[in-house]
Amino acid sequence: MPGWLSNAVFYEVYPQSFNDTNGDGIGDIPGITQKLDYILKLGCNAIWLNPCFDSPFKDAGYDVRDYKKVAPRYGTNEDLIRLFGEAHARGMHVILDLVAGHTSEEHEWFRQSGKAQPNEYSGRYVWSDFWLSDMDGRPFIAGECERNGVYMLNFFKCQPALNYGFLEPKKPWQMAMDSPDALATREALKDVIRFWLQAGADGFRVDMANSLVKGDDEHKSGTCQVWQDIRSMLDEEFPEAALVSEWSDPIQAINGGGFHVDFYLDHPDNGYHSLMREGEKSYFAVNGQTAEHFLSEYLPRYEATRENGYVSLITCNHDTPRASWTLKERELKLAYAFILTMPGVPFIYYGDEIGMRYLADLPTKEGGYTRTGTRTPMQWDHTRNMGFSDADADQLYLPQDPAEDAPTAEAAMADPESIYAVVKQVAALRAQTPDLQADEKLEILHDGCGEDRVLIYRRGAHVMAVNPSDREQTVAAAGSTAGKEPVWVLGKSRMTEDGLQIGAQSFAVYEMPG
């Protein structure tokens, strides 16, 4: 396990929307380097950088045309290497986004694979053996290449599926996982991984990590085998490199696939969704539901994986409506304090720390569709284009929040009552307190499943309590000591003879040795 993950707090940067330094209306890598001190001052010591590789951008860079070349709109390979160096000089880490299951249809591998004459790339993608095949019900494209066959898709039309083999091949065109072509694809992925780790990257977040082996079983046994092989390579050659999965099944991803971290993603009706994404029913909404749905899903996964890796919570990501769409400012503060004091490695999406809004009515951009409103340019200040770019407004990657009260980083940093202030304070407390970092065990003292909705949890010598309701509550189950003062509090809380008393919409952290 990479040691640096134990106290990491990640900041997700969507490069085209973060900071534009050359005036073309699109964020760039020098712009990220320019803002490293802002990220570090917030309390984040690691960055997840969304895809920055050469691409036709039909899916915002998740359609890679060249894994080893930075997209010119973001800068150069040298710019990215400089970002690594500047981050390392500040004690920060940077992981890249690895699109492992597919490439762009414009990738040279695919251009060669689609030729009629067999070549070394003919088996790099999943192809049938006849132009009228139907791919057994899987999505495919026909009639685009001279090759006599159709090719499988992994997501959009522009994203042909790479060939890692089938778990149980049943037709002549379906290759086994140990076939030479499937193994060659795996080795090509390792080559990309080595290239960027040698250049200074600190690991990868893997897009659609569970999508590699086709015809896989419900346990993803084949895909797990591929990732275990890659993890073995990392353990031997790059033991401090982090492997983070987009999987949302930590038992499979961590225990089966060997990932260090798995996101608990925002899938409708799951436990994470119930925290912040169900409008007035959300747990952190003032009149919302109890914590039962979240805990019933989270705790078994946490207990099953905590010896092997981290189940991690996110404020949001580039695929998810911002939590500000469903929660008010006070509710967001409680939610983010919770995320930063739970086990695992927390991820903060750029702009969430200032309460940036989800712009629901934006037309799609680069395959964003309903996700587009979460990908708008960072709002730094009230200068031209909110400090994001010197370009004309109509040249910006996406429009910005037009509201007069649109939040900015400058205003948030100056306001001691802002969301930014809460995130910064709790992140600082986490950095200073090993109990609140990734590894210390979680113990639920009061489960937030009753009428009071108060959730109290212990990690080491520290006890956290959150009351999302609009009523002050007193809970006897906290193991309280009368007169004990919190080490950090949002709202009000105190220990009494009757137990822990916590105000409406309040969050408190106590040090409780023994």
LUMFI-832205 format. One record per residue (C-alpha): chain; y, x negated, z negated; residue in one letter; residue number from 0. Coordinates in steps of 0.001 Angstrom, whole numbers, plus 524288, in hexadecimal, padded with zeros to 5 digits. Example, Ala and Ser with C-alpha at 12.3 -4.5 7.8 and 13.67 -1.06 7.14 Angstrom:
ATOM   unit       v       u       w   code   pos
ATOM      A   7EE6C   7CFF4   7E188      A     0
ATOM      A   7FBDC   7CA9A   7E41C      S     1
% end
This chain:
ATOM   unit       v       u       w   code   pos
ATOM      A   80000   80000   80000      M     0
ATOM      A   80D56   7FA41   8039B      P     1
ATOM      A   813D1   7F756   7F69F      G     2
ATOM      A   82170   7FB34   7FB21      W     3
ATOM      A   81D7E   8096A   7FCD2      L     4
ATOM      A   81CA1   80B61   7EE26      S     5
ATOM      A   82B60   80C0F   7EC99      N     6
ATOM      A   82F33   81009   7FA72      A     7
ATOM      A   83865   81B3C   7FD78      V     8
ATOM      A   8390A   81DA9   80C1F      F     9
ATOM      A   8447B   82228   81451      Y    10
ATOM      A   840B2   827FC   8216C      E    11
ATOM      A   849E2   82421   82C73      V    12
ATOM      A   84A18   82BAC   83934      Y    13
ATOM      A   8500C   820AD   8414D      P    14
ATOM      A   856EB   828AD   84BBE      Q    15
ATOM      A   85E26   8306D   8414B      S    16
ATOM      A   861A5   82690   836DB      F    17
ATOM      A   86CB0   81D81   83AF9      N    18
ATOM      A   871FB   81A25   84874      D    19
ATOM      A   8785B   80CCC   849C2      T    20
ATOM      A   87A29   80BD3   8587D      N    21
ATOM      A   88110   818BD   85AE9      G    22
ATOM      A   87706   81F25   863C3      D    23
ATOM      A   874D3   82ABF   85AA6      G    24
ATOM      A   86716   82692   856BC      I    25
ATOM      A   863A1   81F71   84A3F      G    26
ATOM      A   85E4D   811B3   84B59      D    27
ATOM      A   85771   8070C   843D3      I    28
ATOM      A   863BC   7FEFD   84107      P    29
ATOM      A   8690C   80B91   83B26      G    30
ATOM      A   85D9C   80C2E   831BC      I    31
ATOM      A   85F86   7FDF5   82DF9      T    32
ATOM      A   86DDE   800F9   82B7F      Q    33
ATOM      A   86A15   80BB2   821C6      K    34
ATOM      A   85F90   80477   81A26      L    35
ATOM      A   86877   802FB   80E6C      D    36
ATOM      A   86AFF   81196   80E44      Y    37
ATOM      A   85C5E   8144C   80E13      I    38
ATOM      A   859FB   80A3E   80371      L    39
ATOM      A   86550   80F14   7FB26      K    40
ATOM      A   85F8B   81CBC   7FBAD      L    41
ATOM      A   85340   81734   7F57C      G    42
ATOM      A   84A3C   8161F   80130      C    43
ATOM      A   843D0   808E5   80306      N    44
ATOM      A   83B84   80C2B   80EE5      A    45
ATOM      A   83DF2   81240   81C38      I    46
ATOM      A   83538   81A43   82504      W    47
ATOM      A   83AE0   818C6   8329F      L    48
ATOM      A   83726   82375   83C31      N    49
ATOM      A   83293   81EE5   849B3      P    50
ATOM      A   83B95   814D7   84F94      C    51
ATOM      A   83322   8101A   85AE2      F    52
ATOM      A   83591   8116E   86965      D    53
ATOM      A   8337C   81F81   86D7F      S    54
ATOM      A   837C2   829EB   87738      P    55
ATOM      A   83B01   831F4   86B08      F    56
ATOM      A   8345D   83E88   86ED7      K    57
ATOM      A   82FEC   83F46   860A3      D    58
ATOM      A   83ADB   837A6   85A05      A    59
ATOM      A   8338B   82AB8   85AFE      G    60
ATOM      A   8262F   82FBA   85702      Y    61
ATOM      A   822BF   82DA5   86555      D    62
ATOM      A   82227   81ECD   865A3      V    63
ATOM      A   8238D   817BD   87290      R    64
ATOM      A   822BE   809F8   86D08      D    65
ATOM      A   81E4D   8074D   85F18      Y    66
ATOM      A   823C6   7F990   85F0B      K    67
ATOM      A   8317C   7FC56   863EB      K    68
ATOM      A   83CBC   8028C   85C92      V    69
ATOM      A   842EA   80DA4   8644B      A    70
ATOM      A   84F52   8085F   86AA3      P    71
ATOM      A   85764   81390   86532      R    72
ATOM      A   85482   80E43   85792      Y    73
ATOM      A   85644   7FFE3   85AAD      G    74
ATOM      A   84CBB   7F4BF   85C61      T    75
ATOM      A   840B9   7EF13   855E6      N    76
ATOM      A   849D0   7E4D3   8501E      E    77
ATOM      A   85208   7EFAB   849FC      D    78
ATOM      A   845EC   7F549   8437A      L    79
ATOM      A   84179   7E7F7   83EB1      I    80
ATOM      A   84F14   7E5D2   83913      R    81
ATOM      A   84DF0   7F2EA   83209      L    82
ATOM      A   8413A   7EE4A   82BE8      F    83
ATOM      A   847AD   7E1BA   82765      G    84
ATOM      A   853CF   7E842   821D6      E    85
ATOM      A   84B63   7F225   81AAE      A    86
ATOM      A   842A3   7E791   81507      H    87
ATOM      A   84E91   7DFF1   81085      A    88
ATOM      A   85217   7EBED   8085A      R    89
ATOM      A   84461   7ED95   802EF      G    90
ATOM      A   841D1   7F923   80BFB      M    91
ATOM      A   83655   7FC4D   814D7      H    92
ATOM      A   835BE   802CD   8223D      V    93
ATOM      A   82A4E   80A39   82804      I    94
ATOM      A   829CD   80E9B   83628      L    95
ATOM      A   8248D   81B25   83C08      D    96
ATOM      A   817B6   818C9   8431A      L    97
ATOM      A   81396   822E0   84D28      V    98
ATOM      A   80518   81FE1   84D60      A    99
ATOM      A   7FECB   82B9A   853EA      G   100
ATOM      A   80610   82C1D   860C4      H   101
ATOM      A   81030   82587   8694A      T   102
ATOM      A   81A1D   82A15   87324      S   103
ATOM      A   814F8   82D98   8808A      E   104
ATOM      A   81E14   822BA   88511      E   105
ATOM      A   8171C   81820   87D4D      H   106
ATOM      A   81183   80D9F   88626      E   107
ATOM      A   80425   80FAC   88006      W   108
ATOM      A   80445   81DA7   884E2      F   109
ATOM      A   80990   81A41   89248      R   110
ATOM      A   7FE11   81113   8941D      Q   111
ATOM      A   7F46D   81A8B   88DF2      S   112
ATOM      A   7F7F2   82523   897C6      G   113
ATOM      A   7F4A7   81CE2   8A3A1      K   114
ATOM      A   7E8C4   82021   8ABE3      A   115
ATOM      A   7E415   81213   8ABE1      Q   116
ATOM      A   7DD8D   80E94   89ECF      P   117
ATOM      A   7E4A9   8047C   896A5      N   118
ATOM      A   7E573   7FFA7   888A4      E   119
ATOM      A   7ED92   80B83   884A1      Y   120
ATOM      A   7E509   815FB   88ACF      S   121
ATOM      A   7DF0E   81918   87D94      G   122
ATOM      A   7EB81   817AE   87574      R   123
ATOM      A   7EDA6   82678   8758C      Y   124
ATOM      A   7E4D0   83254   874D9      V   125
ATOM      A   7E174   83644   882CA      W   126
ATOM      A   7D76F   83FA1   88845      S   127
ATOM      A   7CF24   83BBD   893E3      D   128
ATOM      A   7D36E   84685   89D4B      F   129
ATOM      A   7E08F   84C1D   8A157      W   130
ATOM      A   7DC6B   85A2E   89E5B      L   131
ATOM      A   7D76F   8576D   89096      S   132
ATOM      A   7DC9F   85F91   88560      D   133
ATOM      A   7DB6E   855BB   87A24      M   134
ATOM      A   7D32D   85F1F   87207      D   135
ATOM      A   7DEDF   86737   86E14      G   136
ATOM      A   7E772   85BC1   86A3C      R   137
ATOM      A   7F524   85A99   87020      P   138
ATOM      A   7F589   852C0   87CA3      F   139
ATOM      A   7FD5A   84FC4   888DA      I   140
ATOM      A   7F7F7   84FEA   896AB      A   141
ATOM      A   7FD6F   84BF1   8A3CD      G   142
ATOM      A   806E1   8417C   89F22      E   143
ATOM      A   7FF2D   83552   8A2B7      C   144
ATOM      A   7F6E3   83070   8ADEB      E   145
ATOM      A   7EB27   82F06   8A4EC      R   146
ATOM      A   7E052   83926   8A671      N   147
ATOM      A   7E181   83F36   898FD      G   148
ATOM      A   7EA6D   845ED   88F44      V   149
ATOM      A   7F00C   83FA1   8830B      Y   150
ATOM      A   7F0D3   844B3   87542      M   151
ATOM      A   7FDA2   846C9   86E26      L   152
ATOM      A   80068   843C6   85FF6      N   153
ATOM      A   80CF7   84BC5   85EC2      F   154
ATOM      A   816EF   84E2F   86998      F   155
ATOM      A   813ED   84D6F   8781F      K   156
ATOM      A   819E8   83FD3   8784F      C   157
ATOM      A   81082   83A5B   86E00      Q   158
ATOM      A   802E6   8370F   87323      P   159
ATOM      A   7F8C8   834C4   8688A      A   160
ATOM      A   7F431   826F0   86661      L   161
ATOM      A   7E57F   824F0   86669      N   162
ATOM      A   7DFA2   8216B   8593B      Y   163
ATOM      A   7D2E7   827F2   85D03      G   164
ATOM      A   7CC00   83476   85913      F   165
ATOM      A   7C4B8   835CA   84C55      L   166
ATOM      A   7B914   83BE5   85366      E   167
ATOM      A   7BA5F   83AC3   86234      P   168
ATOM      A   7B452   8464D   8691E      K   169
ATOM      A   7B896   8449B   87734      K   170
ATOM      A   7B81D   838DB   88043      P   171
ATOM      A   7C6EA   836EB   87FFB      W   172
ATOM      A   7C75D   836C9   87113      Q   173
ATOM      A   7C648   828D6   86C27      M   174
ATOM      A   7C075   824D4   85F26      A   175
ATOM      A   7C8FF   81EB8   854A9      M   176
ATOM      A   7C203   811B5   85680      D   177
ATOM      A   7C33A   811BA   86541      S   178
ATOM      A   7CA52   805DC   86ADF      P   179
ATOM      A   7D5F1   80E10   86F4D      D   180
ATOM      A   7D7A8   8150C   86240      A   181
ATOM      A   7D6DC   8080C   85B0F      L   182
ATOM      A   7E0A3   8022C   86491      A   183
ATOM      A   7EA51   80CF3   86122      T   184
ATOM      A   7E886   809E4   852BF      R   185
ATOM      A   7EAD7   7FB74   85529      E   186
ATOM      A   7F6FE   7FE94   85D33      A   187
ATOM      A   7FC66   80616   85187      L   188
ATOM      A   7F97B   7FAA3   84897      K   189
ATOM      A   800BB   7F1EA   85217      D   190
ATOM      A   80CE2   7FA7E   850F7      V   191
ATOM      A   80BC1   7FA71   8422D      I   192
ATOM      A   80AAB   7EBA9   841B1      R   193
ATOM      A   8162B   7EA09   84AFD      F   194
ATOM      A   81FCE   7F10E   8422A      W   195
ATOM      A   81A6D   7EC3A   8353C      L   196
ATOM      A   81BC9   7DE58   83A2D      Q   197
ATOM      A   829C3   7E1B7   83E21      A   198
ATOM      A   82CE9   7E5D6   83035      G   199
ATOM      A   82965   7F439   82ED6      A   200
ATOM      A   82388   7F820   821BE      D   201
ATOM      A   81A1A   8026B   8268E      G   202
ATOM      A   81904   80F21   82DEA      F   203
ATOM      A   819E9   81DAC   82C37      R   204
ATOM      A   80FCD   822F6   835BA      V   205
ATOM      A   812E9   82F0A   83DA0      D   206
ATOM      A   807F2   83938   83E93      M   207
ATOM      A   7FEFD   82F81   837DB      A   208
ATOM      A   7F38E   83901   83779      N   209
ATOM      A   7F367   83B41   84632      S   210
ATOM      A   7EC4E   82F48   84B65      L   211
ATOM      A   7DDC9   83210   84D1F      V   212
ATOM      A   7DAE7   83E3A   85511      K   213
ATOM      A   7D09F   84812   85145      G   214
ATOM      A   7D1FB   84348   8435A      D   215
ATOM      A   7CBAE   84A99   83813      D   216
ATOM      A   7D2D0   851D1   82D33      E   217
ATOM      A   7D330   84568   82517      H   218
ATOM      A   7D94C   83DA2   83034      K   219
ATOM      A   7CE2E   833E6   82EAB      S   220
ATOM      A   7D06A   82D44   83BBC      G   221
ATOM      A   7DF1A   82BF2   83A41      T   222
ATOM      A   7DD56   826F8   82C5A      C   223
ATOM      A   7D40A   81C91   8317D      Q   224
ATOM      A   7DE4F   817D2   83B21      V   225
ATOM      A   7E8B5   816E7   83095      W   226
ATOM      A   7DF87   81024   82716      Q   227
ATOM      A   7DD6F   805CB   8317C      D   228
ATOM      A   7EC1B   8041F   83317      I   229
ATOM      A   7EDF8   803DC   82457      R   230
ATOM      A   7E3DD   7F8E9   8236B      S   231
ATOM      A   7EBC7   7F126   82D37      M   232
ATOM      A   7F81E   7F34E   82564      L   233
ATOM      A   7F19E   7EF95   8188F      D   234
ATOM      A   7ED51   7E2D9   81E94      E   235
ATOM      A   7F93B   7DF35   826A9      E   236
ATOM      A   804CE   7E6C2   820FA      F   237
ATOM      A   80157   7EB16   8131E      P   238
ATOM      A   80F67   7EEF2   80FEB      E   239
ATOM      A   810B1   7F7EF   81BB1      A   240
ATOM      A   8115E   80663   81853      A   241
ATOM      A   809FE   810D8   81FC3      L   242
ATOM      A   80FCC   81E84   81E4B      V   243
ATOM      A   8098B   82A43   824C2      S   244
ATOM      A   80E31   83703   82A5B      E   245
ATOM      A   801CE   83E1B   8267C      W   246
ATOM      A   804DB   84740   81B24      S   247
ATOM      A   7F713   84619   815FB      D   248
ATOM      A   7F7A7   83AA9   80C86      P   249
ATOM      A   7E93F   83B1F   80930      I   250
ATOM      A   7E5E9   838BE   8176D      Q   251
ATOM      A   7F137   82F96   81A58      A   252
ATOM      A   7F0D4   82737   80E12      I   253
ATOM      A   7E2BC   827B5   809C1      N   254
ATOM      A   7DCF6   8290A   81753      G   255
ATOM      A   7E674   82222   82054      G   256
ATOM      A   7EB46   81784   81740      G   257
ATOM      A   7F9AF   81B1E   8181B      F   258
ATOM      A   80257   816B0   80CFB      H   259
ATOM      A   80AFD   822D5   80D56      V   260
ATOM      A   80982   830A0   81296      D   261
ATOM      A   814B5   83A57   813AB      F   262
ATOM      A   81338   847B7   80DD8      Y   263
ATOM      A   81911   84E61   819BF      L   264
ATOM      A   8202A   85B2A   81B5C      D   265
ATOM      A   81576   863CA   820CE      H   266
ATOM      A   817C5   87263   81EF8      P   267
ATOM      A   81159   8780E   812E8      D   268
ATOM      A   80D55   86B08   80CDE      N   269
ATOM      A   81130   86683   7FF59      G   270
ATOM      A   81C55   85DB2   803B1      Y   271
ATOM      A   821EA   868D4   80BCE      H   272
ATOM      A   82250   87145   7FF9E      S   273
ATOM      A   82B60   867B6   7F8B8      L   274
ATOM      A   83713   86829   801D3      M   275
ATOM      A   833FB   86F3B   80E7B      R   276
ATOM      A   831AA   87D7E   80B35      E   277
ATOM      A   83FA7   881E9   80985      G   278
ATOM      A   84225   889B1   7FD37      E   279
ATOM      A   833A2   888E3   7F9EB      K   280
ATOM      A   833B1   879F6   7F951      S   281
ATOM      A   83061   873FC   7EC31      Y   282
ATOM      A   83D91   86D28   7EB54      F   283
ATOM      A   84504   87985   7EF02      A   284
ATOM      A   84B6B   87F82   7E325      V   285
ATOM      A   84360   88C05   7E3E9      N   286
ATOM      A   837A1   8863C   7EAB1      G   287
ATOM      A   82917   8857A   7E852      Q   288
ATOM      A   821A1   87D6D   7DE68      T   289
ATOM      A   81C58   86FB8   7E0C3      A   290
ATOM      A   80E61   874BB   7E1BD      E   291
ATOM      A   80D12   873BB   7F079      H   292
ATOM      A   8121E   865D6   7F0D1      F   293
ATOM      A   80A14   860DC   7E557      L   294
ATOM      A   7FD82   86776   7E9BA      S   295
ATOM      A   7FDFE   85FD0   7F67F      E   296
ATOM      A   80491   85358   7F225      Y   297
ATOM      A   7FD30   84FE6   7E5B0      L   298
ATOM      A   7EF58   84F45   7EB77      P   299
ATOM      A   7F444   846C3   7F69A      R   300
ATOM      A   7FBE4   83E10   7ED65      Y   301
ATOM      A   7F06B   83C3C   7E41C      E   302
ATOM      A   7E6F3   83977   7EF37      A   303
ATOM      A   7EF5E   82EE4   7F577      T   304
ATOM      A   7F7BF   8287B   7EB08      R   305
ATOM      A   7EEE2   81CA2   7E9A2      E   306
ATOM      A   7EF8E   819E9   7F83A      N   307
ATOM      A   7FD2A   81D92   7FCC3      G   308
ATOM      A   808D9   82681   7FB6E      Y   309
ATOM      A   80AFC   834D5   7FE51      V   310
ATOM      A   8195C   834F7   8017A      S   311
ATOM      A   823CC   83F7A   8014B      L   312
ATOM      A   82F28   84034   80ACD      I   313
ATOM      A   83C6D   846BD   80A1E      T   314
ATOM      A   83AD1   84A04   8188C      C   315
ATOM      A   837C8   84307   8253F      N   316
ATOM      A   83B68   843AB   83394      H   317
ATOM      A   83191   84EA0   83605      D   318
ATOM      A   835D1   85753   82AC9      T   319
ATOM      A   841B6   86004   82880      P   320
ATOM      A   84A53   859C5   81E46      R   321
ATOM      A   84822   85F42   810B5      A   322
ATOM      A   85693   862EF   81056      S   323
ATOM      A   852DE   86E02   81998      W   324
ATOM      A   84B8F   874EE   80EAB      T   325
ATOM      A   850D6   86F2B   801FD      L   326
ATOM      A   85E6E   86ED8   7FC1C      K   327
ATOM      A   864AC   8624D   7F740      E   328
ATOM      A   86030   8638F   7E917      R   329
ATOM      A   8526E   866BE   7ED89      E   330
ATOM      A   85240   85AD5   7F663      L   331
ATOM      A   85631   85218   7EB18      K   332
ATOM      A   84AA9   856E4   7E304      L   333
ATOM      A   8414B   8553F   7EE71      A   334
ATOM      A   8459B   8475E   7F171      Y   335
ATOM      A   84529   84347   7E320      A   336
ATOM      A   83742   84870   7E2CA      F   337
ATOM      A   8332D   8411D   7EF1C      I   338
ATOM      A   838D2   83461   7E9D7      L   339
ATOM      A   83198   83545   7DCDA      T   340
ATOM      A   82434   8390D   7E1E5      M   341
ATOM      A   81937   82F45   7E4C7      P   342
ATOM      A   81823   82917   7F221      G   343
ATOM      A   82280   82431   7FB68      V   344
ATOM      A   82DEF   82D93   7FDAF      P   345
ATOM      A   8349B   82EFD   80AEE      F   346
ATOM      A   842C0   83353   80C9F      I   347
ATOM      A   846CB   83804   81A17      Y   348
ATOM      A   853F2   832E2   81EA7      Y   349
ATOM      A   85EE3   83C40   81B12      G   350
ATOM      A   8570D   843DF   81101      D   351
ATOM      A   85DE9   83C0B   80676      E   352
ATOM      A   86AE3   8422A   80A7E      I   353
ATOM      A   865BF   84FD4   80D26      G   354
ATOM      A   8665E   84F8A   81BFB      M   355
ATOM      A   8632D   85CB8   821CD      R   356
ATOM      A   858C3   8613A   82B3A      Y   357
ATOM      A   85FBA   86600   83787      L   358
ATOM      A   8563E   8708A   83B9E      A   359
ATOM      A   85CC7   874F4   84836      D   360
ATOM      A   85D1F   86817   84FA9      L   361
ATOM      A   85662   867CB   85CF1      P   362
ATOM      A   84ABA   85ED1   85DDB      T   363
ATOM      A   84CEA   85057   86007      K   364
ATOM      A   84250   846BD   8641E      E   365
ATOM      A   83756   84FFC   86083      G   366
ATOM      A   83D23   8536C   8535E      G   367
ATOM      A   83D35   8624C   854C2      Y   368
ATOM      A   83E3C   86812   846FD      T   369
ATOM      A   83E7C   85A3D   8417D      R   370
ATOM      A   84B22   856DC   84888      T   371
ATOM      A   853FF   85C2E   83DD6      G   372
ATOM      A   84E89   85238   8343F      T   373
ATOM      A   85193   846B0   83D22      R   374
ATOM      A   86067   84786   83E02      T   375
ATOM      A   86901   83B66   83C47      P   376
ATOM      A   86B83   83638   82EAF      M   377
ATOM      A   8785E   83AA9   828CB      Q   378
ATOM      A   87EDE   82EAE   82307      W   379
ATOM      A   88D0A   832CB   82126      D   380
ATOM      A   897C8   83B6B   826BF      H   381
ATOM      A   89C37   8321B   83158      T   382
ATOM      A   898C7   833C6   83FBD      R   383
ATOM      A   88B36   839BB   84146      N   384
ATOM      A   8898B   838A6   83291      M   385
ATOM      A   888AF   829F0   833AB      G   386
ATOM      A   87C2C   82A47   83BB2      F   387
ATOM      A   881AC   825D8   848CC      S   388
ATOM      A   88E30   822D1   85037      D   389
ATOM      A   88916   82A01   85C28      A   390
ATOM      A   88ED6   836C2   860ED      D   391
ATOM      A   888F9   84225   85994      A   392
ATOM      A   881E1   8473B   86592      D   393
ATOM      A   87ACE   83A35   866E1      Q   394
ATOM      A   87494   83AA5   8596B      L   395
ATOM      A   865C6   83B07   858C2      Y   396
ATOM      A   866FD   84856   85245      L   397
ATOM      A   8726A   8507E   84D57      P   398
ATOM      A   8765A   84F0D   83F25      Q   399
ATOM      A   87877   8593F   834AD      D   400
ATOM      A   884E1   86071   838E6      P   401
ATOM      A   887C0   8666F   82B9F      A   402
ATOM      A   8944D   862B2   824B3      E   403
ATOM      A   88C88   85F90   81878      D   404
ATOM      A   88248   85763   81F82      A   405
ATOM      A   87D8F   84D41   815A2      P   406
ATOM      A   88038   83ED2   817B6      T   407
ATOM      A   87B23   83292   81131      A   408
ATOM      A   888E8   82E3E   80DD1      E   409
ATOM      A   88BDA   83AD3   8066D      A   410
ATOM      A   87E74   83B2B   7FFF7      A   411
ATOM      A   87FAC   82D37   7FB0F      M   412
ATOM      A   88CCB   83077   7F4D2      A   413
ATOM      A   887C2   83CC0   7EE0B      D   414
ATOM      A   88081   83A78   7E125      P   415
ATOM      A   87AAF   8482F   7E221      E   416
ATOM      A   8754A   846D4   7EFEE      S   417
ATOM      A   8673B   846D6   7F499      I   418
ATOM      A   86972   83891   7F805      Y   419
ATOM      A   86CDD   83596   7E9D9      A   420
ATOM      A   86049   83BE7   7E503      V   421
ATOM      A   857CC   834C3   7EEEF      V   422
ATOM      A   85E51   827D1   7EBC8      K   423
ATOM      A   85D02   829A6   7DD09      Q   424
ATOM      A   84EBB   82DB7   7DD4B      V   425
ATOM      A   84B32   8232E   7E727      A   426
ATOM      A   851A3   81927   7DE3E      A   427
ATOM      A   84A22   81E7B   7D293      L   428
ATOM      A   83D8D   81D7C   7DA60      R   429
ATOM      A   84098   80F68   7DE2C      A   430
ATOM      A   842F7   80BC1   7CFEF      Q   431
ATOM      A   8374B   8132B   7CA7A      T   432
ATOM      A   8296E   80F23   7CE5C      P   433
ATOM      A   8245C   81C05   7C8D8      D   434
ATOM      A   82BA5   8233C   7D393      L   435
ATOM      A   82716   81AD1   7DEDB      Q   436
ATOM      A   81B51   81D19   7E785      A   437
ATOM      A   80FBD   819C1   7DEEE      D   438
ATOM      A   81153   81F61   7D14C      E   439
ATOM      A   80824   82AD0   7CF1A      K   440
ATOM      A   80D03   838D0   7CF67      L   441
ATOM      A   809C4   84213   7C44E      E   442
ATOM      A   80E06   8504B   7C4A3      I   443
ATOM      A   8129F   854D5   7B73C      L   444
ATOM      A   8179D   86245   7BAFF      H   445
ATOM      A   813AD   86712   7C852      D   446
ATOM      A   81F26   86F5E   7CCAA      G   447
ATOM      A   815BA   87A45   7D015      C   448
ATOM      A   81A2C   883EE   7C5D5      G   449
ATOM      A   825CA   88CE8   7C511      E   450
ATOM      A   82EBA   881F4   7C053      D   451
ATOM      A   82BAE   879B2   7CCA3      R   452
ATOM      A   82E9B   86D42   7C4F5      V   453
ATOM      A   826F0   8617C   7C9CF      L   454
ATOM      A   82547   8563F   7C045      I   455
ATOM      A   81DF9   849EF   7C3E7      Y   456
ATOM      A   81B9B   83CB8   7BDA3      R   457
ATOM      A   81AC8   82F86   7C412      R   458
ATOM      A   81838   824AC   7BA6E      G   459
ATOM      A   82254   8256F   7AFA0      A   460
ATOM      A   82B41   82E5D   7B762      H   461
ATOM      A   82B60   83D20   7B7B9      V   462
ATOM      A   83237   844DC   7C266      M   463
ATOM      A   835CC   85325   7C158      A   464
ATOM      A   83B49   85C14   7CBC6      V   465
ATOM      A   83FD3   86A02   7CA24      N   466
ATOM      A   84361   86FFA   7D74F      P   467
ATOM      A   84604   87D7A   7D19F      S   468
ATOM      A   85318   88384   7CDFB      D   469
ATOM      A   84F63   88493   7BFA1      R   470
ATOM      A   84EDC   87A8D   7B4C4      E   471
ATOM      A   840DB   87839   7B06C      Q   472
ATOM      A   83A2B   87252   7A494      T   473
ATOM      A   82C78   86CDC   7A649      V   474
ATOM      A   82410   868B2   79AE1      A   475
ATOM      A   81A25   8614D   7A301      A   476
ATOM      A   822C6   85594   7A588      A   477
ATOM      A   81E97   84DA4   799C0      G   478
ATOM      A   82CCA   84D6B   795E4      S   479
ATOM      A   833E1   84643   78B1C      T   480
ATOM      A   83FAE   84D52   78580      A   481
ATOM      A   84C77   84688   7888C      G   482
ATOM      A   8471E   83E30   79397      K   483
ATOM      A   8514E   83BEC   79E3B      E   484
ATOM      A   84DC9   83B62   7ACAB      P   485
ATOM      A   84F77   82E8B   7B3ED      V   486
ATOM      A   8543F   83664   7BFA2      W   487
ATOM      A   857BD   844AB   7C0EB      V   488
ATOM      A   85CFA   84DED   7CB1E      L   489
ATOM      A   8620E   859BD   7C3D2      G   490
ATOM      A   85E33   85A08   7B5A0      K   491
ATOM      A   85215   85797   7AD88      S   492
ATOM      A   84EC6   85426   79F83      R   493
ATOM      A   8433D   852EA   79685      M   494
ATOM      A   8428C   85CAE   78B59      T   495
ATOM      A   838E8   86004   780BC      E   496
ATOM      A   833AA   86A97   789BF      D   497
ATOM      A   83195   86193   79547      G   498
ATOM      A   838E1   85D53   7A156      L   499
ATOM      A   844AC   8659D   7A451      Q   500
ATOM      A   84977   864CF   7B242      I   501
ATOM      A   854E4   86BB1   7B881      G   502
ATOM      A   854F6   873FE   7C4B2      A   503
ATOM      A   8531E   86C08   7D123      Q   504
ATOM      A   851D0   85F6E   7C981      S   505
ATOM      A   849D4   85308   7CA83      F   506
ATOM      A   847C7   84958   7BF7A      A   507
ATOM      A   840F3   83C57   7BD9D      V   508
ATOM      A   83CF1   8382A   7AFDA      Y   509
ATOM      A   83710   82B91   7AB01      E   510
ATOM      A   82BE9   82F69   7A1E6      M   511
ATOM      A   823FA   82369   79DC3      P   512
ATOM      A   81653   8265C   79909      G   513
% end
